[in-house]
Amino acid sequence: MIDDTSSPEGATLDAELAAAIPRLSRASVLVIGDVMLDRYVFGSVARISPEAPVPVLAVDREVALPGGAGNVVRNLTALGAAVAFVSVVGDDQAGSDLTGLIGGQPNVEPWLLVQGGRCTTVKTRFIAGGQQLLRSDHEVTGAIHPKLAERMLRIAGDALAATSVTVLSDYRKGVLAGDVPRRIIEAARSAGRPIVVDPRGPDYDRYAGADVAVPSLRELESVTGMNVGTDARIEAAAGWLRTAHGFGAVVVNRGAEGLSLVTGDVALHLPPAVTEAFDLSGAGDTVVSALAAGLAIGLSLPVATRLANLAMGVAAGQAGMAVAQGTDLMAMLTPQGRALRKIVATEIAVEQVDRWRRMGLRTGLITTTPRRFSRARLDTARAACDRLVLGMEAAAEAIDGEGIKRALAEAAGLPSVDLICMFAEGAQTETLRQLRPDLLIDPTPMASVAEMVRGWGGEILAG
């Protein structure tokens, strides 16, 4: 068992990763699976509806992204990989929107077949203050038409020859129903192409013979019926799964706890690449994508798993359905790069403070300028709260551009600082109003500021 990434083996893997990341643009991957349209409706809630005891969302903006297997494609293109994508949409507006979104990505050869009378899967999330209020799903989960499945299999067979690795992204929406996974796996093995499976449901026999299966920890526990509370138990459950279904390897996505790789010879447990995951939405797609891209350029499975863990850390360190790019991965290989990921836009800081609040963590805010921040003062402030946000005012006369960069890098490297957000000169009060910290560290707050903080139940610390 290998679980110490600070070991010589870990250092060797880091060096190999640094050399491999620029080569990801040479990867070619075939993705087959359920595509869906993810809609995000963002707004604010200031009142309850007079018609029913529900919040009224005042909509600010809407975002649409490819979801499901489409998010795997999105992650692969972010890494620079070329992708052939085979899926099925309905003959509706959502299907048309998805076709445009997928086709508009670089290096994608889309084969989005249309089934008449079938609705495209759409998931709509309504979000306020970084919190999801409601999700509505519009979908059909039955198997696609048999003739369409046969056409899809013919296209997939041709695409296998032009790509290096195949991914099955099964969201149980009908594209990979019946014997479709088995036939694709047989074709991939005949063509000598590794196949990575993101499985769903209780019947893993449908994916028998895949080179790598990537279940989540919860899925591993559910499908095996085994306790997965320790590394040793994860190894036992993944080993059973591998043997029972003829998988070459099992990579277990443990979410905020990292990844575990189990083969016939090796058990590798990787801790998370970031100390705190902001958002694990789509983390499974990120893992599968990076793993497949790594295998496509010839990385060994342990190194490709390390790459996937790094990519998951990048994506989880950002809010929303974030993706990892090569520059992000390179930055994560250095302590300074990891520290700089603490620096976020104000809207991202607001979402993270909201998450900490829902976790019952006490958040403090201290504001300063690049010239005036004090490590001793930050250490004192951090001792009074669970998480500390440093608000940095970018006053034009305070420091030059390069000086700001140096100050930010220095502050980000301090263990007492959990998050840094920049705000414009004179915007301190508005930043405070948006973040709503439990604790404001300020020796001489204005009376109006103190009243505002106490208004939402916050406290003032004269630090």
N, C-alpha and C positions, 0 to 999 in steps of 0.2 A: 504493500500500500504506500502511495506517495501522497502526502498532504501538506508538505512544507514548501511553499513557493519561493521561500528565501534560500533554499538549498542550492548547491551547484547545478542540480538538474533544472531548477527553476530559472537560474541565470542563463543557462544554455538555451532554454526555450525562449526567453526574452530576446536573446540575440538572434535566434532563428526567426522569430516573429518580426523583428525590426527589418530583417532582410526580405521577408516574405510579403509584407504589407504593400510595398509598391508594385508587386507582381500580381496583385488581385485583379488588376485591370485586364489580365490575360485569361481570367477564368471564364468558362462558358458553362451555363447550367440550364437544364430543362426543368421547368416547374409545371406540375399538373395538379389541379385541385380546385377547391371551391372558392370562387371569387365573390366578394360582396362589396357593397358601397357603405363606407362608414361616414355618417354625417355627424357633425358636432355643432350644436347650437349653443352659443355662449351668450350670457347676459347677466343681469343682476336682479335680485329679489328685494323689493322694498315694502311689499304689502301682501296680504292674504286676499284671495278672491272673495267677493261678496256672494258669489253663486255657490261656493262649496269651500270647505276648509282646506284649500290647497294654495301653494304659493303662486304668485303671478310672476312669470319670467319676462322681464323687459329685454328683448333680444338686441344684442349689440352687433353680432357677426355670426356667420355660418361658414363652416369649412367642410369640404368633402374630400375623402381620401380613399384609395383602394384598400380594402380590408381582406381578411382571410388570406388565401393564397396570393392575392394581389399585394398584400403587405410584405410577403416573402419576396416578391418581385421588386418592390420598392426598396427593401433593404439590400438586395443584391446589386441593384443599379447604383445605390449610394456608395457601395464598395468599388464600383467601377466595372463590375462583371457584365458580360453579355448574357442575355436571358431569352430563351424561347419559352413562351407561356401558352399553355393549353387549358382552356376552361370553357364554361358554358354560362351564358346570360339569357335573360328573358327578352322578349320583344317589347320592351317598355322604355320609358325615359331613363330610368336608373341604369338599364343595360347600355343605353346609348352614352350616358355620362361616364360609365366605367370604361367603355371602349375608348373614349377620348382621353381619360386620365391615364390608362395603361399605355395607349399608343403614343402619348406625349412624353413618356419617359425615354431617356437615352438608352441606346443599345438593347432595345426590347423588340423581339419578333413576336407579335401577339397573334394567337389563334383563338379568338373568342367566338365560339360557335353560338348561334342564336336558336333557341327553341321557342317556337310559336306557342302562345298561350301560357307560358311559364313566367312567373314573376321573378325578377332579380332580387336577391337577398339585400335588404337595406336595414342597417342598424342606426338608429338616430338617438344620440345622447344629448340630454339637456343639462347644461352645466352653469352653475353660478358660484362665484367665490372659490373656484377650484374643486367644487364638490358636485358630483353627479346627482341630479334631482330625480331623473327618470330616464329609462331607455325603452324605446319602442322598436320592435322587430317586425319586419314585413318580409315573409319568406315562404318558400315551399321546400320541403326537405325530402320529398320522394325522389326516387331514382330518375335520372334523365332518360329520355326516350332511347330504346335499344338501338335504333338505327343511328342516332346521334352518338351514342357510346361507341359503336363500331367505327364511325368516322373519326372520332376523337382518338381511338386506339391506333388507327392507320397514321394519323398525323404525328402522334407521339412516337410511333415506330420510326418514322423518317427523321424526326428531330433528334432521336437518340444518337444517330450516327454523326450528327454535327455538333454535339455537346459532350462535355467530359463527365458530368455528374447529373443524376436525375433526383428531383425532390418530389415526394408525394405529400401534399399539404391537405389533409383530410379534416374538414370541419363538419362532416356529416350533413351536407346539404344536397347530396345526390349525385355529385360528379364522380366520386369514387365509390359508388355503391356496387353491390354484388361482387362479381369476380374481376372487376376492372383492376384493382390493385394487384391481384395475383398475376394477371396477364402482363401488366406493365413490368412487374418485377422479373418475370421470366424473360421478357424481351430485353431488359437491361442487362441481365446476367448473360444472356446469349451474345449481346454486343460488347461485353466486357466493361460495362459502365457501372461504377458504384451507385447505389441507390440509398438515399436518406429518407426516412419516413417520419412525419409528424403525425402520430396516430391518434384516433379518437374512438371512444366506445369500448365495450367489454371484449370484443372478439378480435384479438390480435393475430389469430390464425390467418386473417385476411392479408396480413403483411408478411407472412412467413418467407424467410429467405432474404429479407432486406439486409443490406450491409450494416446500416446504423438505424436504430429506432431511438426517437427522442421524446420520451414521455415526461410529463411533469411529475413532481414528487407525489402529488395527490393521485394522479392517474396510475402511477406505479403501485401505490398502496391499494387502490381500488381493484385493479386488474389481477393482482397477485393475491390479495387478501392477507398480505404479510405486513408486519410492523416495520416501519421505515424511519424510526426515531433516532437512529444512530448511523454513523458511517458504515459500521459492520453490517447492520441490518439492511441498509441500502444496497451494499454489495451483494448480500444474500438474495434479496428480492430481484435485483437487476440480473444477477447470474441465473436465477431460475427462469426469468423471462427470456433471457438470451437462449438458453438451452431448449426451453419448451417450444420456441418458435423459429429456431434456426437463424437468429440474428447474428451478424458478425460481432456487433458491439451494441451496448446500450449507453446512451448519454442521458443522464437524469437531470432535468432542469429543476433545481431546488430554489428558484426564484431569488429572493434576497440573500440566500445562503450560498449561492454559487452553483457550480456544476459538478457532477460526478461521472466519470467514464469507467465503464466496466467491460472488459474483454475477457477472453479465456485466460490471459496471462497477466493483465494489469488492472489495478483499481486505482484511479487517480481522482482525488477529491480536491477541487479548486475552490478556495474561499472567494467571496465576491470581490470584483475588481474595484468597487467603490465602497466606502465605509457605510454609506446610507443610500438606499435606493429611493429616489423621489417618486418614480412612477414606473411600474412594471407592466403597463399596458403593452401588449404586443411583444413581450420579452421572448416568448417561445418562437415567434417568427424570426426575430433577430438572431437567436441561437442557431436555428436551422439554416438560415441564410449564410451566416459566417462560416459555419461548419462545412456546408456544401462548397462554398467558394474556396476555402482552404484546401479541401480534398481535390478540387478541380485543378489547382496549381501544383499538386503533388506533395502537399504537406502530409506528414504522418498523422495518424489519428490523435495522438496526445497533443501535438502542436496545433492541429486544427481545433481541438477542443479548447485549448488555451486561447486561441483567437476568438472563438465563440464566446467564451467567458468575458474576454475583454470588451467585445462588441456589446454584450448585454449590459456591462457596466456603463458604457458610454450612453446607451439608450435609456437605461434606468436612471441616469443622472440628470435627465431632462424631463420636463413635463410633457404630457401628451404622447402621441404615437411617434416618438422620435426615432431616427435612424442613426447608424454609426457610419462615418466616412473615414477614409484612410488617414487623413490628417488627425482626426480625433483619436484613432487607435495609436498612432505614433506618439501623440501627446501623453496618452495614458501609460506609456512604457517608462515615463520618467516621473520621479516624485514631484517635480515642479509642474509638469503638465497636469497631473492629477489634482494638485492644489488649485491650479487656475480654474478648474471646473466649478469651484465655489462661487465664482463671479458670474452673476446672472442678471437679467433684466428685472426691473421692478415687478412686472406682472408675474414672472416666474417666482420671484421671492414671495409674492402675495399667496400664490398657490401652495408653496411649500410651508409657509407659516400656518396656513389653514390646515394642512395635513398634520403638522406637529400638534396643533391645538386639538384636533380630533383624536390624536393618540394620547392626549392627556399630558403633553410635555409643555413646560413653562418656557415661553420664548421671550428673550430680551432683545432690545434694540439700542444700539449706541451709535450716534452719528458724529462724524468728524470730517476733517479734510486731509488730503494726502500728507500735508506738512505736520499735522498736529496729532496724528494717532500715536498712542502710547501702548507698548506691549503690556506694561504693568497694569495699566488701566483696563485693558481688555481682559487680562487674566482675572482681575477682581470682578469685572462684570460677569464673566462666564461662570464664576463660582456661585453667583446669585440666581442662575437660571439653568434650564436643561439644554437650551439651544440659544446661541448668540448670533444675531444678525448685525453686521457692520454696514451702516449706511455711509457711503463715501460721497461727499459733496465735491463735484468737479468744478470748483471755483476757478474762473479763468485766470485770475491774478495769483492764485495760490501756488501753482506749480506748472512747469511746462509739460508737454505731452509725454515725453520719455520719462519724466519724473513720475507722472501718474502711473505709468506702466510698472515702474520699479516699486512704487509704493503699494500698488495692488498686489504685485507678486509677493512682496514681503508679508503683507497682511494675510494673503491667502495661505501662506505657508505656516501660519501660527495655529497650533492645535486648539487654541481658545476660540477661534473664529469658525463658525459652522457655515456661514453664508455671507456673501458681500453683494450689495446692490448699489449701483451708482445713481445719483440723482442730480438734477441740474441745480445751479446756484439759485437759492431762494425757494427751492421746492421741498425743504425739509418737512414742513408741516403737512403737506399733501402726501408725502411718502409715509409719514407716521400714520396719517388717517387711513391709508390703504392697507398698511401692514397690521395695524391694531395689535401691537405686542402686549404681552401680559406685564412687561416691565420696561420702562423707559429709563435708561441710565443717562442722567443729565443733572449736573450740579446746580444749574440756575435756569430751570425751565420757565418760560413765560407763563403768566397766570392762565391765559387762554389755552395753552398747550396742556398744562397740568389738569385743567378742568376737562378737556377733551379726553385725556387718557383715563382719568378716573370715571368718566361717563360710561365707558365700556367695561369698567371693573378692573382697569389696569392700575399699576403702582408706579411710583417714581422712586428711583434710587439715585441719591446724590453721589455718584461715583466719579 
